[in-house]
Amino acid sequence: MKLEALFNVSNNKLFWIKDNSPADSDSFEKISIKWSQVELDDEVYNEEFLANLRDQLKALDEANKFAILIPEIDRPYETPVQKEAFTNAMNHAARRVKDCVSVAGFLLPEALLKDGLSAGKAAADFMETLAVKHAQYVYFTKSDDIKALNLAEDISKSNVVVL
């Protein structure tokens, strides 16, 4: 089941597709999901946690509210294998909540942004992987991360919403 996109991004700001009016992402619920909660062991996912996440998101659906999922990297994230495992875990989480209209998208953790947003980098790989089945998602970043990583130019050329 593929959901239709509800939001559009222009100049790093979020807009409703229906009327192109600004969307207030500050009012969206922020839901942290720790990597260790999603993936208990290599490719062993915590389906109970993900079912509870889905229930939480379905309640937001019923209330016509939206959420930004905030992945937390709480285990080693240095090697290509670890980076791929993180992306796969968050992609698995996205599959488990695929029918939740309330999910506006994902926040890009600072660790994903360290190398920028160009093709082949962790952030681009993350977004491309999730977009295969979840093209409706929008990606967000914190303005503090942009400043700390000196990514203002990269972000200005992207479709990432700055919070």
PyMOL commands that set and color helices and strands:
alter all, ss='L'
color gray80, all
select helices_A, chain A and resi 25-27+35-38+47-62+80-96+110-113+122-131+143-149+152-156
alter helices_A, ss='H'
color red, helices_A
select strands_A, chain A and resi 7-10+13-16+29-34+39-41+44-45+67-72+103-107+138-141+160-162
alter strands_A, ss='S'
color yellow, strands_A
deselect
rebuild
show_as cartoon
